[in-house]
Amino acid sequence: VTSVAAQETPVSGDTPPPAATEAPAGGPSGATRQVYAPADFARYVPRNAYDMLIQVPGFQIRDNEQLRGLGQATGNVLFNGERPSNKADDMYTQLSRIPAGNVERIEIVDGATLEIPGLSGQVANIVYRADAFSGQFSWKPEFRPHYTDPLLTRADVSVRGRSGEIEYEASLNNDDSARSGAGGPTLIYDGAGNIIERRKDIWHTHYDTPKLSGRITWDPAGDTVANLGGHYQRKYDRYYEDGVRTAPGLPDSIRTVRENSDSWNYEIGGDYQFGLGPGKLKLIGLRRFSHEPYSQEIVTTPDGGIATGDRFMQTGDLGETIGRGEYQWKMFGGDWQLSGEAAFNTLDNVASLAVLDPSGDFIDIPFEGGTGGVSEDRYEGLLSFGRKLTDKLNFQIIAGAEHSTITQTGVNGLTRSFFRPKGSISLAWAPSADFDISVKLRRRVLQLSFYDFLARAFLNDGNQNASNNDLRPQQDWTFEGEINKKLGPWGSTKLIFIYRDVEDRVDVIPIGENGEAVGNIAKAKAGAIDWTSTINLDPAGLKGVRLNTRVLLQKSSLRDPFTGEKRQWSGFTDTVVELGLRHDIPASDWAWGGDVEYSHYQPNYRRNQTDKVWEGPVWASLFVENKDVFGLTVRAEVSNIVNARSKRDRTVYTGVRGDSPISFVEKRNRLIGPIFAFSVRGTF
């Protein structure tokens, strides 16, 4: 693909919206699939596979869940019929590294009809091949008029090619970078509603995550295919906050907060698949490591007085090693897979607390429970079977278990072992070409953050977590349903239903008489309805106009471990409403549009406080795009055009929340301001 290819594309505003053709799928399921060819996306002049997939009507990209090890497939994107065998790259990153010119087609099929266990609902298979060397690049600067430095480093470049049976790719990516900030007043009230302190704070961040990655695929004739890939990444993460605090009868004070979370990580992994007996065997290996220092210093200097302050520091080394085998074969008219996995996770952490003495030096003080190590050895075995029941009904069942041993060193070290059943059952029904339903019941075991076992201080809010050796992974029974309805040339609509019956919900719980720590709540539940639609207005005479809508409604419930009352989950998003408009103008290379999003969140709960921090409630943006500026795609966007704010509502009690008087109420309302973003994207 060269930069002049865009000049040879039909005028984008005059091409129709994507429309799939129906084709029989391979394999014994006999299920139909929707197939999109590159020409279906001509009106958008896509640069890579991500640009194409986000234009598939009604399809939402779902990343792999952060479950334990590699496990069964949980995302909804495949690459040449295979799930990715890495953990560090999200779907956006992997899709954006595939040039549009390498994509032969995109297939949409119900996951339960495929040979890969764990998939359900609509799944996209990106079929691609690099026959020659090609590359792509983008630069996405961003500017804000208030409190924030310009972002000039957000960019990426990648190359892909083939030599005989070897396909290769390499990339340097800093797309996950940001400059953010806000400033404004915070008012502190006493329990009677009187203002007792005024604050004016300004904060900003610098965040860059350059990642160098590469991958080699060997794909000779037959069943044999091998992949080897890896990455090395640096993260530069700094937070700066400066404020002035004024209170009656006290001198004004200047308060500074400085955080440094610079870190580095790597991942290396590979897989090798080959024919063996009546089926094929796939062997997968993965090693990840992350070195994560963190420091936070807070210093308060009263006018004419002596500075006081605190410092929290920790350095964590996280490692994960995974070995996995998958054997697939066909029997009894269906697809079988037997999988086994061994995963070994470790954390070694050193933490300290210090206070600022009058001479200006930080002096260490005891910090029990912050230093220690956590490791988990986990073994999993699963057997899956899927087949066609009727011409329109498919099912898949997975059954197995895992055994894990968690060991904690340091204060009150403890070793515990667990045996947990796992599995799922899925059904997919497609009574017609434009309507399908899938349902899935599964038993999940989620991954823990090993840092949660150890004590941690949150100096900016005056909070501290104690250590908790008894922390357990969250488990749940999850029911998922998905209904897809195509609306012909008008687009498509989708409804997703989710219900979770949870054991050992991870939240903040009481420890001792007055302490708190990350722990488990025995029972919890949550449900969601997620309705998305893609509406093409070409049939109404508005050629090139498309609407995307989403309504997400969620409800959760648990019994508060401090008060005994029922409440929603901490920090739970209960409402999201989105509306997007895109107009590819006929007889031109121009497009314009915008997005509006409303979100509502639940507060976070601790022993003595409720705390809600959010930005919004409404975010809105407008963009204009030209798809052929000397062969490049150039876009300008302004977001936060309705003045979403950085807000906080926190109520702190003198003792246990609900049983004690209010100590103070904190209300924050900070200006973010408009955000101006640009992008230049091209191929070579």
C-alpha positions as CSV (number, residue, x, y, z in Angstrom):
1,V,0.0,0.0,0.0
2,T,1.4,3.4,-1.0
3,S,0.3,6.9,-0.1
4,V,-1.1,7.4,-3.6
5,A,-3.6,4.6,-3.1
6,A,-6.0,7.0,-1.5
7,Q,-6.1,9.1,-4.7
8,E,-7.2,6.0,-6.6
9,T,-10.1,5.3,-4.3
10,P,-13.6,6.3,-5.5
11,V,-14.8,9.6,-4.0
12,S,-15.5,8.5,-0.5
13,G,-18.8,10.4,0.0
14,D,-20.4,8.7,-3.0
15,T,-19.6,5.1,-1.9
16,P,-22.3,3.1,0.0
17,P,-22.0,2.2,3.7
18,P,-20.5,-1.2,4.6
19,A,-22.8,-4.1,3.6
20,A,-22.0,-7.7,4.3
21,T,-22.4,-10.7,2.0
22,E,-23.5,-14.0,3.4
23,A,-21.1,-17.0,3.0
24,P,-21.0,-20.5,4.5
25,A,-18.4,-20.8,7.2
26,G,-15.8,-23.6,7.2
27,G,-15.9,-26.4,9.8
28,P,-18.6,-28.7,10.8
29,S,-20.9,-26.0,12.2
30,G,-22.0,-25.0,8.8
31,A,-23.0,-21.6,10.2
32,T,-23.2,-18.6,7.9
33,R,-20.9,-15.6,8.3
34,Q,-21.1,-12.0,7.3
35,V,-18.1,-11.1,5.1
36,Y,-16.9,-7.5,4.5
37,A,-14.5,-6.8,1.7
38,P,-12.1,-3.9,1.7
39,A,-14.3,-2.1,-0.9
40,D,-17.1,-2.0,1.7
41,F,-15.1,0.6,3.7
42,A,-14.1,2.8,0.8
43,R,-16.1,5.8,2.0
44,Y,-13.9,6.0,5.1
45,V,-10.5,5.5,3.4
46,P,-9.2,3.3,6.2
47,R,-5.5,3.2,7.0
48,N,-5.5,0.0,9.1
49,A,-7.6,-2.9,10.3
50,Y,-8.9,-0.9,13.3
51,D,-10.2,1.8,11.0
52,M,-12.2,-0.9,9.1
53,L,-13.5,-2.8,12.1
54,I,-15.0,0.2,13.9
55,Q,-17.1,0.8,10.8
56,V,-18.7,-2.6,10.8
57,P,-22.4,-1.9,11.6
58,G,-23.3,-2.8,15.2
59,F,-20.0,-4.4,16.1
60,Q,-18.2,-3.4,19.3
61,I,-14.6,-4.3,19.9
62,R,-14.3,-6.2,23.2
63,D,-10.9,-6.6,24.7
64,N,-9.8,-9.8,26.4
65,E,-10.8,-9.8,30.1
66,Q,-8.0,-9.6,32.6
67,L,-8.6,-13.1,33.9
68,R,-5.9,-15.5,35.2
69,G,-3.1,-16.5,32.9
70,L,-4.2,-16.9,29.3
71,G,-7.2,-19.1,29.9
72,Q,-10.0,-19.4,27.4
73,A,-10.7,-16.7,24.8
74,T,-12.7,-13.8,26.2
75,G,-12.3,-11.0,23.6
76,N,-14.2,-10.9,20.3
77,V,-11.5,-10.4,17.7
78,L,-9.5,-13.1,15.9
79,F,-6.5,-12.8,13.6
80,N,-6.4,-15.2,10.7
81,G,-8.8,-17.4,12.7
82,E,-6.6,-17.5,15.8
83,R,-6.8,-15.7,19.2
84,P,-3.7,-13.6,20.1
85,S,-1.4,-15.4,22.6
86,N,-0.1,-12.3,24.3
87,K,-1.4,-10.2,27.2
88,A,0.3,-6.8,26.9
89,D,-1.3,-5.4,23.7
90,D,-5.0,-4.3,23.6
91,M,-7.1,-4.9,20.5
92,Y,-6.6,-1.3,19.3
93,T,-2.9,-1.7,19.2
94,Q,-2.9,-5.1,17.5
95,L,-5.5,-4.0,14.9
96,S,-3.8,-0.7,14.2
97,R,-0.6,-2.5,13.2
98,I,-2.3,-4.3,10.3
99,P,-2.3,-2.0,7.2
100,A,-5.7,-1.8,5.4
101,G,-4.0,-2.9,2.3
102,N,-3.1,-6.3,3.9
103,V,-6.7,-7.0,4.9
104,E,-8.4,-9.5,2.6
105,R,-11.7,-9.6,4.4
106,I,-13.4,-9.2,7.8
107,E,-15.7,-12.1,8.8
108,I,-18.4,-11.6,11.5
109,V,-19.6,-14.9,13.0
110,D,-21.2,-16.1,16.2
111,G,-18.4,-17.2,18.6
112,A,-20.2,-20.4,19.7
113,T,-20.0,-21.8,16.1
114,L,-16.2,-21.5,16.1
115,E,-13.5,-24.1,17.1
116,I,-12.0,-21.7,19.7
117,P,-13.5,-22.4,23.2
118,G,-14.8,-19.5,25.2
119,L,-16.1,-17.3,22.4
120,S,-19.7,-16.2,22.3
121,G,-21.8,-13.4,20.6
122,Q,-20.5,-11.7,17.5
123,V,-16.8,-12.3,16.8
124,A,-14.7,-10.6,14.1
125,N,-12.1,-12.6,12.2
126,I,-9.5,-10.3,10.5
127,V,-8.2,-12.2,7.5
128,Y,-4.9,-10.6,6.3
129,R,-1.7,-11.3,4.6
130,A,1.4,-9.2,4.0
131,D,2.8,-10.0,0.5
132,A,5.2,-7.0,0.4
133,F,6.9,-4.5,2.7
134,S,4.6,-1.7,3.9
135,G,4.4,0.7,6.7
136,Q,2.2,3.3,8.4
137,F,2.6,6.1,10.8
138,S,0.5,8.7,12.7
139,W,1.2,11.8,14.8
140,K,-1.5,13.0,17.2
141,P,-0.6,16.2,19.0
142,E,-3.0,17.7,21.6
143,F,-3.2,21.2,23.1
144,R,-5.2,22.6,26.1
145,P,-5.3,26.3,26.9
146,H,-5.5,25.7,30.7
147,Y,-3.0,24.2,33.2
148,T,-1.6,21.6,30.8
149,D,1.6,21.4,28.7
150,P,1.3,20.5,25.0
151,L,1.3,16.9,24.0
152,L,3.6,16.5,21.1
153,T,4.9,12.9,21.6
154,R,1.8,10.9,20.8
155,A,2.8,9.0,17.6
156,D,3.4,5.6,16.2
157,V,5.1,3.9,13.3
158,S,5.0,0.3,12.2
159,V,6.2,-1.9,9.3
160,R,5.1,-5.3,8.1
161,G,6.3,-7.5,5.4
162,R,6.9,-11.0,4.2
163,S,9.9,-13.1,3.0
164,G,8.9,-16.5,1.7
165,E,7.2,-18.3,4.6
166,I,8.1,-15.7,7.1
167,E,5.9,-12.7,7.9
168,Y,7.3,-10.0,10.2
169,E,6.2,-6.8,11.9
170,A,7.8,-4.1,14.1
171,S,6.5,-1.0,15.7
172,L,7.4,1.9,17.9
173,N,4.2,3.1,19.6
174,N,3.5,6.0,22.0
175,D,-0.3,6.3,21.4
176,D,-1.1,5.7,25.1
177,S,0.3,9.1,26.2
178,A,-1.4,12.1,27.7
179,R,-1.0,15.6,29.2
180,S,-3.9,16.4,31.4
181,G,-4.7,19.0,34.1
182,A,-7.3,21.0,35.9
183,G,-7.6,23.9,38.3
184,G,-10.0,25.6,40.5
185,P,-11.6,25.9,44.0
186,T,-12.3,23.3,46.6
187,L,-14.5,24.2,49.6
188,I,-14.4,22.4,53.0
189,Y,-17.5,22.5,55.1
190,D,-18.0,21.3,58.7
191,G,-20.9,19.1,59.7
192,A,-23.2,22.1,60.0
193,G,-22.6,23.3,56.5
194,N,-20.2,26.2,57.4
195,I,-17.2,26.8,55.2
196,I,-14.0,26.1,57.3
197,E,-11.4,26.1,54.5
198,R,-10.9,27.3,51.0
199,R,-8.5,25.7,48.6
200,K,-7.3,26.7,45.1
201,D,-5.3,23.9,43.4
202,I,-3.8,23.3,40.0
203,W,-2.6,19.9,38.9
204,H,-1.2,18.5,35.7
205,T,0.4,15.3,34.5
206,H,3.0,14.0,32.0
207,Y,2.4,10.5,30.8
208,D,4.3,8.7,28.0
209,T,4.6,5.0,27.3
210,P,6.9,4.3,24.4
211,K,6.9,0.6,23.4
212,L,9.2,-1.1,21.0
213,S,7.6,-4.4,19.8
214,G,8.2,-7.0,17.1
215,R,6.7,-10.3,15.9
216,I,7.7,-13.0,13.5
217,T,5.3,-15.6,12.0
218,W,6.3,-18.8,10.2
219,D,3.5,-20.2,8.2
220,P,4.5,-23.0,5.8
221,A,2.0,-25.2,4.0
222,G,-0.1,-27.5,6.1
223,D,-1.1,-27.3,9.8
224,T,2.2,-25.9,11.1
225,V,2.4,-22.2,12.2
226,A,4.6,-20.5,14.7
227,N,4.7,-17.1,16.2
228,L,7.4,-15.3,18.2
229,G,7.0,-11.8,19.6
230,G,7.8,-9.5,22.4
231,H,8.1,-5.9,23.5
232,Y,10.1,-3.6,25.8
233,Q,8.3,-0.5,27.2
234,R,9.2,2.5,29.3
235,K,6.5,4.4,31.2
236,Y,7.1,8.0,32.3
237,D,4.3,9.0,34.7
238,R,4.5,12.3,36.7
239,Y,1.9,14.1,38.7
240,Y,2.3,17.7,39.9
241,E,-0.2,19.6,42.2
242,D,0.3,23.1,43.7
243,G,-2.3,24.7,45.9
244,V,-3.0,27.4,48.4
245,R,-5.2,26.8,51.5
246,T,-6.9,29.4,53.5
247,A,-8.8,28.9,56.8
248,P,-10.1,31.5,59.4
249,G,-7.6,32.2,62.2
250,L,-4.8,30.3,60.5
251,P,-2.0,31.5,58.2
252,D,-2.3,30.8,54.5
253,S,-0.3,27.7,53.5
254,I,1.2,26.4,50.2
255,R,0.8,22.7,49.6
256,T,2.6,20.7,46.9
257,V,2.1,17.1,45.8
258,R,4.7,15.3,43.7
259,E,4.2,11.8,42.4
260,N,6.6,9.7,40.3
261,S,5.6,6.4,38.8
262,D,8.3,5.9,36.1
263,S,8.6,2.2,35.3
264,W,9.6,-0.4,32.7
265,N,8.3,-3.7,31.5
266,Y,8.9,-6.4,28.9
267,E,7.0,-9.4,27.5
268,I,8.2,-12.2,25.3
269,G,6.1,-15.1,24.1
270,G,5.5,-17.5,21.3
271,D,3.3,-20.3,20.1
272,Y,3.8,-23.3,17.9
273,Q,1.0,-25.3,16.3
274,F,1.4,-28.5,14.3
275,G,-0.6,-31.5,13.2
276,L,-0.5,-34.5,15.7
277,G,-2.6,-37.6,15.2
278,P,-6.2,-36.8,14.4
279,G,-5.9,-33.2,15.4
280,K,-3.5,-30.4,16.0
281,L,-1.4,-29.3,19.1
282,K,-0.6,-25.7,20.0
283,L,2.1,-25.0,22.6
284,I,2.2,-21.5,24.1
285,G,4.8,-19.8,26.3
286,L,4.8,-16.4,27.8
287,R,7.0,-14.4,30.2
288,R,6.2,-10.9,31.5
289,F,8.1,-8.7,34.0
290,S,7.5,-5.2,35.3
291,H,9.7,-3.0,37.5
292,E,7.4,-0.4,39.2
293,P,8.9,2.2,41.5
294,Y,6.4,4.7,43.0
295,S,6.9,7.8,45.3
296,Q,4.5,10.4,46.6
297,E,5.7,13.5,48.6
298,I,3.3,16.1,50.1
299,V,4.7,19.2,51.7
300,T,2.7,22.0,53.4
301,T,4.4,25.3,54.2
302,P,2.4,27.9,56.2
303,D,3.1,31.5,55.7
304,G,6.1,32.4,57.9
305,G,6.1,28.8,59.4
306,I,8.0,25.6,59.2
307,A,7.2,23.1,56.4
308,T,5.6,19.7,57.3
309,G,5.2,16.8,55.0
310,D,5.0,13.0,54.4
311,R,6.5,10.7,51.9
312,F,5.4,7.2,50.7
313,M,7.6,5.1,48.5
314,Q,7.4,1.6,47.2
315,T,9.2,-0.5,44.6
316,G,7.4,-3.6,43.2
317,D,8.8,-6.2,40.9
318,L,6.0,-8.2,39.2
319,G,6.6,-11.3,37.2
320,E,4.4,-13.8,35.3
321,T,5.4,-17.0,33.6
322,I,2.8,-19.1,31.6
323,G,3.0,-22.4,29.8
324,R,0.0,-23.7,28.0
325,G,-1.0,-26.5,25.7
326,E,-4.1,-26.9,23.5
327,Y,-5.0,-30.0,21.6
328,Q,-7.9,-29.8,19.1
329,W,-9.6,-32.6,17.2
330,K,-13.0,-33.5,15.6
331,M,-15.2,-36.3,16.9
332,F,-18.9,-37.0,17.2
333,G,-19.7,-34.3,14.6
334,G,-18.1,-31.5,16.6
335,D,-15.0,-29.7,17.7
336,W,-13.0,-30.8,20.8
337,Q,-10.2,-29.1,22.7
338,L,-8.3,-30.3,25.7
339,S,-6.2,-27.6,27.3
340,G,-3.8,-27.4,30.2
341,E,-2.1,-24.3,31.7
342,A,0.5,-23.6,34.4
343,A,1.0,-20.0,35.5
344,F,3.4,-18.6,38.1
345,N,2.9,-15.1,39.3
346,T,5.2,-13.2,41.8
347,L,5.4,-9.8,43.5
348,D,8.3,-8.6,45.5
349,N,7.6,-5.2,47.1
350,V,9.5,-2.8,49.4
351,A,7.6,0.1,50.9
352,S,8.4,2.9,53.4
353,L,6.8,5.9,55.1
354,A,8.6,9.0,56.1
355,V,7.9,12.4,57.7
356,L,9.6,15.7,57.1
357,D,11.5,17.0,60.1
358,P,12.1,20.7,60.8
359,S,15.6,20.5,59.2
360,G,14.0,19.6,55.8
361,D,14.9,16.0,55.7
362,F,12.5,13.0,55.5
363,I,12.9,10.6,58.4
364,D,11.6,7.0,58.0
365,I,8.9,5.8,60.3
366,P,7.6,2.3,60.9
367,F,5.2,1.0,58.2
368,E,4.0,-2.4,59.1
369,G,2.8,-4.7,56.3
370,G,4.0,-2.7,53.3
371,T,7.1,-4.8,52.5
372,G,6.7,-8.4,51.5
373,G,6.2,-10.8,48.7
374,V,3.3,-12.6,47.1
375,S,3.4,-15.6,44.8
376,E,0.8,-17.9,43.2
377,D,1.3,-21.2,41.4
378,R,-1.8,-22.1,39.4
379,Y,-2.6,-25.2,37.3
380,E,-5.7,-25.4,35.1
381,G,-7.3,-28.1,32.9
382,L,-10.3,-27.7,30.7
383,L,-12.1,-29.9,28.1
384,S,-14.4,-28.3,25.6
385,F,-16.9,-29.6,23.0
386,G,-18.9,-27.7,20.4
387,R,-21.1,-28.8,17.6
388,K,-24.1,-28.0,15.4
389,L,-27.5,-29.2,16.9
390,T,-29.7,-28.1,14.0
391,D,-29.2,-26.0,10.9
392,K,-29.7,-22.9,13.0
393,L,-28.6,-23.9,16.5
394,N,-25.1,-24.5,17.8
395,F,-23.8,-25.1,21.3
396,Q,-20.4,-25.3,23.1
397,I,-19.6,-26.6,26.6
398,I,-16.4,-26.2,28.6
399,A,-15.7,-28.0,31.9
400,G,-12.7,-28.2,34.1
401,A,-11.0,-26.8,37.2
402,E,-8.0,-25.0,38.6
403,H,-5.8,-25.5,41.6
404,S,-3.8,-22.6,43.0
405,T,-1.4,-22.0,45.9
406,I,-1.0,-18.5,47.1
407,T,2.0,-17.7,49.4
408,Q,2.6,-14.4,51.1
409,T,5.9,-13.6,52.8
410,G,6.6,-10.8,55.3
411,V,4.5,-9.9,58.3
412,N,2.2,-12.8,59.2
413,G,3.1,-14.7,56.1
414,L,0.6,-17.4,55.0
415,T,0.2,-20.1,52.4
416,R,-3.2,-21.2,51.2
417,S,-4.4,-23.6,48.5
418,F,-7.7,-23.5,46.5
419,F,-9.5,-25.8,44.2
420,R,-12.1,-24.2,41.9
421,P,-14.4,-25.6,39.2
422,K,-14.6,-23.5,36.0
423,G,-16.4,-23.7,32.7
424,S,-19.2,-22.5,30.5
425,I,-22.1,-23.5,28.2
426,S,-23.1,-21.4,25.2
427,L,-25.9,-21.6,22.7
428,A,-26.2,-19.7,19.4
429,W,-29.4,-19.5,17.4
430,A,-29.7,-17.8,14.0
431,P,-33.3,-18.3,12.7
432,S,-32.7,-16.0,9.8
433,A,-29.8,-14.2,8.0
434,D,-30.7,-10.9,9.7
435,F,-31.4,-12.1,13.3
436,D,-29.4,-14.1,15.8
437,I,-29.4,-14.8,19.5
438,S,-26.6,-16.2,21.7
439,V,-26.6,-17.0,25.4
440,K,-23.8,-18.1,27.7
441,L,-23.5,-19.2,31.3
442,R,-20.0,-19.4,32.8
443,R,-18.0,-19.7,36.0
444,R,-15.3,-17.1,36.2
445,V,-12.3,-16.7,38.5
446,L,-10.8,-13.2,38.3
447,Q,-7.2,-12.1,38.8
448,L,-6.0,-10.4,41.9
449,S,-3.7,-7.4,42.2
450,F,-0.9,-8.7,44.4
451,Y,-0.4,-5.2,45.8
452,D,-3.7,-5.5,47.5
453,F,-2.3,-8.1,49.9
454,L,0.1,-5.4,51.3
455,A,-0.3,-2.2,53.2
456,R,-0.4,1.1,51.3
457,A,-0.7,4.8,52.2
458,F,-2.7,7.3,50.2
459,L,-1.2,10.5,51.6
460,N,-3.2,13.0,49.4
461,D,-6.4,11.9,51.1
462,G,-5.1,10.8,54.5
463,N,-6.1,7.1,53.9
464,Q,-4.2,3.9,54.5
465,N,-4.8,0.2,53.7
466,A,-3.6,-2.4,56.1
467,S,-2.2,-5.7,54.8
468,N,-4.6,-8.6,54.4
469,N,-3.2,-12.1,54.1
470,D,-6.7,-13.6,53.6
471,L,-7.5,-11.9,50.3
472,R,-9.1,-14.3,47.8
473,P,-9.8,-13.9,44.0
474,Q,-13.3,-12.9,43.1
475,Q,-15.5,-15.6,41.5
476,D,-18.8,-15.4,39.9
477,W,-21.5,-17.1,37.9
478,T,-22.1,-14.9,34.8
479,F,-25.1,-15.1,32.4
480,E,-24.7,-13.2,29.1
481,G,-27.1,-12.8,26.3
482,E,-26.7,-11.1,23.0
483,I,-29.4,-10.2,20.4
484,N,-28.4,-8.9,16.9
485,K,-30.8,-7.6,14.4
486,K,-29.8,-6.3,11.0
487,L,-31.9,-3.4,9.6
488,G,-31.0,-3.9,6.0
489,P,-29.6,-0.7,4.4
490,W,-30.5,1.2,7.6
491,G,-27.8,-0.5,9.7
492,S,-28.2,-2.8,12.7
493,T,-29.0,-2.9,16.4
494,K,-27.7,-5.0,19.3
495,L,-28.9,-5.8,22.8
496,I,-26.5,-7.3,25.4
497,F,-27.8,-8.6,28.8
498,I,-25.4,-9.5,31.7
499,Y,-26.0,-10.8,35.2
500,R,-23.3,-11.7,37.7
501,D,-23.8,-13.6,40.9
502,V,-20.6,-12.9,42.7
503,E,-18.6,-14.6,45.5
504,D,-15.7,-12.9,47.3
505,R,-16.3,-9.5,45.8
506,V,-13.1,-7.4,46.3
507,D,-13.6,-4.2,48.2
508,V,-12.4,-2.3,51.2
509,I,-13.4,-4.1,54.4
510,P,-12.8,-3.6,58.2
511,I,-9.5,-4.9,59.7
512,G,-9.1,-4.9,63.5
513,E,-10.9,-2.3,65.6
514,N,-10.1,0.8,63.5
515,G,-8.4,-0.4,60.4
516,E,-9.4,-1.2,56.8
517,A,-7.9,-3.2,54.0
518,V,-8.7,-4.6,50.6
519,G,-10.6,-7.8,51.3
520,N,-13.6,-9.9,50.3
521,I,-17.4,-9.4,50.6
522,A,-19.1,-12.9,50.6
523,K,-22.0,-12.1,48.2
524,A,-22.7,-9.5,45.6
525,K,-24.6,-9.2,42.3
526,A,-24.8,-6.9,39.3
527,G,-26.8,-6.7,36.1
528,A,-26.5,-4.7,32.9
529,I,-28.4,-3.9,29.7
530,D,-26.2,-2.5,26.9
531,W,-28.1,-1.4,23.7
532,T,-26.1,-0.2,20.7
533,S,-27.2,0.7,17.2
534,T,-25.7,1.9,13.9
535,I,-28.1,3.8,11.8
536,N,-27.3,4.7,8.2
537,L,-29.4,7.6,6.8
538,D,-28.6,7.0,3.2
539,P,-32.0,5.5,2.6
540,A,-33.6,8.7,4.0
541,G,-31.7,10.8,1.4
542,L,-29.0,11.9,3.7
543,K,-26.2,10.3,1.8
544,G,-23.0,9.6,3.8
545,V,-24.7,10.2,7.2
546,R,-24.4,7.6,10.0
547,L,-25.5,7.7,13.6
548,N,-24.1,5.5,16.4
549,T,-26.0,5.2,19.7
550,R,-25.4,3.5,23.0
551,V,-27.4,3.2,26.2
552,L,-25.8,1.3,29.1
553,L,-27.8,0.8,32.3
554,Q,-26.2,-1.1,35.2
555,K,-27.3,-2.0,38.7
556,S,-25.2,-3.6,41.5
557,S,-25.8,-4.7,45.0
558,L,-23.9,-5.8,48.1
559,R,-24.1,-5.5,51.9
560,D,-21.7,-2.8,53.1
561,P,-19.1,-4.5,55.4
562,F,-19.0,-1.4,57.7
563,T,-22.7,-0.4,58.1
564,G,-24.6,-3.6,57.1
565,E,-26.7,-1.6,54.7
566,K,-27.3,-2.6,51.0
567,R,-25.5,-0.4,48.5
568,Q,-24.1,-0.4,45.0
569,W,-20.5,-1.4,44.3
570,S,-17.7,1.2,44.9
571,G,-17.0,3.3,41.9
572,F,-19.6,1.5,39.8
573,T,-20.7,3.1,36.5
574,D,-24.5,2.9,36.5
575,T,-25.4,4.9,33.4
576,V,-23.8,5.7,30.0
577,V,-25.6,7.4,27.1
578,E,-23.7,8.0,23.8
579,L,-24.6,9.6,20.5
580,G,-22.2,9.8,17.6
581,L,-22.7,11.4,14.2
582,R,-20.4,11.1,11.1
583,H,-21.1,12.6,7.7
584,D,-18.9,11.7,4.8
585,I,-19.7,14.5,2.4
586,P,-20.6,13.3,-1.1
587,A,-18.4,14.3,-4.1
588,S,-15.5,15.2,-1.7
589,D,-12.8,13.8,0.6
590,W,-14.2,15.6,3.6
591,A,-16.0,14.3,6.6
592,W,-17.2,15.9,9.8
593,G,-19.1,14.8,12.9
594,G,-19.2,14.7,16.7
595,D,-19.9,12.7,19.8
596,V,-21.8,13.4,23.0
597,E,-21.5,11.2,26.1
598,Y,-23.2,11.3,29.5
599,S,-21.9,9.1,32.4
600,H,-23.0,8.6,36.0
601,Y,-20.9,6.9,38.7
602,Q,-21.4,5.5,42.2
603,P,-19.1,6.8,45.0
604,N,-16.2,4.9,46.5
605,Y,-16.7,3.7,50.1
606,R,-14.2,3.4,52.9
607,R,-14.5,3.0,56.7
608,N,-15.1,6.7,57.5
609,Q,-16.0,8.3,54.1
610,T,-17.8,8.3,50.8
611,D,-15.9,9.7,47.9
612,K,-17.0,10.4,44.4
613,V,-14.4,11.7,41.9
614,W,-15.5,12.3,38.3
615,E,-15.2,14.4,35.2
616,G,-18.3,15.5,33.3
617,P,-21.1,14.7,33.5
618,V,-21.3,15.4,29.7
619,W,-18.4,15.2,27.3
620,A,-18.9,16.5,23.7
621,S,-16.7,16.9,20.7
622,L,-16.6,17.9,17.1
623,F,-14.2,16.9,14.3
624,V,-13.5,17.6,10.7
625,E,-11.4,15.3,8.5
626,N,-9.9,15.2,5.0
627,K,-9.0,11.8,3.8
628,D,-6.6,12.8,1.0
629,V,-4.2,15.6,1.8
630,F,-1.2,14.6,-0.4
631,G,-2.2,11.0,0.3
632,L,-2.6,11.6,4.1
633,T,-5.6,11.6,6.4
634,V,-5.7,14.8,8.4
635,R,-8.2,15.4,11.2
636,A,-8.8,18.3,13.6
637,E,-11.0,17.9,16.7
638,V,-12.1,20.0,19.6
639,S,-13.5,18.2,22.7
640,N,-15.0,19.2,26.0
641,I,-17.1,21.8,24.1
642,V,-19.8,21.8,26.8
643,N,-17.3,22.5,29.7
644,A,-17.1,19.2,31.6
645,R,-15.5,19.8,34.9
646,S,-13.2,17.9,37.3
647,K,-15.3,17.3,40.4
648,R,-15.2,15.7,43.7
649,D,-17.8,15.2,46.5
650,R,-16.3,13.6,49.7
651,T,-17.9,13.2,53.1
652,V,-15.6,12.3,55.9
653,Y,-17.0,11.1,59.3
654,T,-15.3,11.2,62.7
655,G,-15.6,7.4,63.0
656,V,-17.4,4.6,61.2
657,R,-19.5,5.9,58.3
658,G,-23.2,6.1,59.2
659,D,-22.6,5.7,63.0
660,S,-20.5,8.9,63.5
661,P,-20.9,12.7,63.1
662,I,-19.6,14.3,59.9
663,S,-16.0,15.6,60.3
664,F,-16.0,17.6,57.1
665,V,-17.4,17.7,53.5
666,E,-15.1,18.4,50.5
667,K,-16.6,19.8,47.3
668,R,-14.3,20.3,44.3
669,N,-15.1,22.0,41.0
670,R,-12.1,22.5,38.7
671,L,-11.9,23.8,35.2
672,I,-10.6,21.5,32.5
673,G,-11.4,23.6,29.4
674,P,-11.5,22.8,25.7
675,I,-9.1,20.2,24.2
676,F,-7.7,20.7,20.7
677,A,-6.4,17.6,19.0
678,F,-4.9,17.0,15.6
679,S,-3.8,13.9,13.7
680,V,-1.9,13.1,10.6
681,R,-1.9,9.5,9.4
682,G,-0.4,7.9,6.3
683,T,1.2,4.8,4.8
684,F,4.5,4.1,3.0
